[in-house]
Amino acid sequence: SGTLFRFGRDIYASVQKDGALAITVVSTEDGGKVRLETDGINFADGVRRDLSLALDDGELQLIVDGAMVASTAMEGNLANQGNHEFWLGTPWGNSAEAPLY
């Protein structure tokens, strides 16, 4: 378990102790946060997965291996809290261990 990736402070993903993937996205709408979490997909099992996020007409969607597995309403756009880089893992030492393909 631990951080899988971060895009600045706007999007961050982590693998939970049970293997579920949790993604938090910060929106422009009052800096509110929305969270998506997979159910029944173990991201700690070493299986290769394709992962996508889509914001479509106010609905944030988490797509795994071509299937939408979670969605929630999201007002506004990404918060764009500055010019930040994409990080795999985290520099603070609590990264998830996963192969990259």
N, C-alpha and C positions, 0 to 999 in steps of 0.2 A: 504494500500500500504506500501511497505517497503521491507527490505531484507528478503528473505526466507531462503537461506543458502549460505555459503561460504566454499570453500576448499582452504585454504591458500589464496594466491593472484592469483591462477591459474583459478579457476572457481567461479563465483558468480551469484546468481539468485535473482531476485526481482520481486515482484508483483507490477505492475503499477497501477496508479489511476483508469484506466478503467478495471482492473482485468486481463489484459494480463500478461503473464509470460515472462520476459526478462532474458536471460542467456548470460553472457559474458565469453569467454574462452581466455586465453592468451597462445599463441603458442611459440615454440622455434624459429620460423622463425622471427628473428629480434624483438622478444618481441611483435609482432603484436597481436592485439585483434580482435576477431570475435564475432558477436552478433547474437543471434537467438531470435525471439519473436513470441509468439503464436498470432494467429489472430482468433477471434471468440470464444475463450475458456475463460471463466471467472473463474480465480483461486480464486476469492474473494467470490464465491457463496456458499462455505461450502461443496461442493460435493467432495467426495473422488476421487482422481486421482492417477494413476500410471504414474511415470515420469522416463524417461531414456534418457541418452545421449550416442551416439555411434560415434566413429571416424572410418570410413570405407573407406579405399582407398582414403584419402584426402578429404573426405566429412564428416563434422560434422552434425549429425542428432539429432533433438529433437523429442522424441517419447512420446506421451501422450495417455494413455489408449490403447496401442498397435498399434497406428497409427502414422506414421511420419507426423508431423505438420509443421516442418520447417527444412531447411537444408542450408548449405553454405559451400563453399570451405574453407579448412583449411590446410595450409602447415605446415609440421613439426609435433611435438608432444606437449603435455602440457609443459609449460615453466619450471615447477619444480623449482620455485623460493624459495626453501628452504623447510625445514621440518615443515610443518604447519598442524594444526588440522582441522577437519571438524567442522564447527559451524552451528547450527540451529539458525537462526536470526542473530543478531549482538550484540556485547557488547557495542556498541555506542548508543543504544536506538532507532534506527529507524527500528525495526523489523516488519515484517508482522505478523498479528495474524492469525494462522491457526491451526486446530486440527491435531494431528498426529495419524495415524492408524497403 
